[in-house]
Amino acid sequence: VGSMAANEASFNIHIKSVDVPDFTINARPSATVGHLKDLIIKEKSLGDGKIVRLIYQGRSLDDSASLLASRLTDQCFVHCSIRDAQPDPSHIIDIPSAPSSVLVRRDGLEPPAPTTHAPPEERMSASMAHSSMDGTTEDFLFGFVMGFLVGFITLFWMWDASMPRRTRLGIAAGVMFNMCLSLLRTPEKAPE
């Protein structure tokens, strides 16, 4: 009986969010995560049209699970994400004369612009591939030295598709620098 009474004693849950200042909610362990969300909405006067997502120890909490089953404890920290609810599909109509990609909401508001939903790994690998073909400052310096010392022969090397862009720019800059220096040299007059 003592352990049952200890389980039913309410505990404080610290809510951390970027959307609202941090605060503490007092709840019973047998309450559901959905009830905790209702308490958060009531505490912060969020009103309708908001979706609250709770994350504890890297896991998104299920609304139907109890706080105890979700392994929440007294004085634990739960991260909270608050966002606007998606529009009700009944408020979106399709205009037959418009292109198939155009949808108009009945309430007159425009739907949000489409976003790409590529996984972060794909976005990161695409940006890394772009940056690896762009090259580094060292690639530019290497190309500059090669273009300056070897000259026009390195211009043929620029056609290599696997060469970073900055190396190509360095070669072109080195060749042009070499040409400018050769134009500035004054010919020495032969002694008479």
Sequence and secondary structure as in RCSB ss.txt:
>XXXX:A:sequence
VGSMAANEASFNIHIKSVDVPDFTINARPSATVGHLKDLIIKEKSLGDGKIVRLIYQGRSLDDSASLLASRLTDQ
CFVHCSIRDAQPDPSHIIDIPSAPSSVLVRRDGLEPPAPTTHAPPEERMSASMAHSSMDGTTEDFLFGFVMGFLV
GFITLFWMWDASMPRRTRLGIAAGVMFNMCLSLLRTPEKAPE
>XXXX:A:secstr
 HHHHHHHS EEEEEEESSS  EEEEE TTSBHHHHHHHHHHHTT  SSEEEEEEETTEE  TTSBTTTTT  TT
EEEEEEEEE    GGGEEE TTS TT EEETTS           HHHHHHHHHHHHHHH  HHHHHHHHHHHHHH
TTHHHHHTT TTS HHHHHHHHHHHHHHHHHHHH        
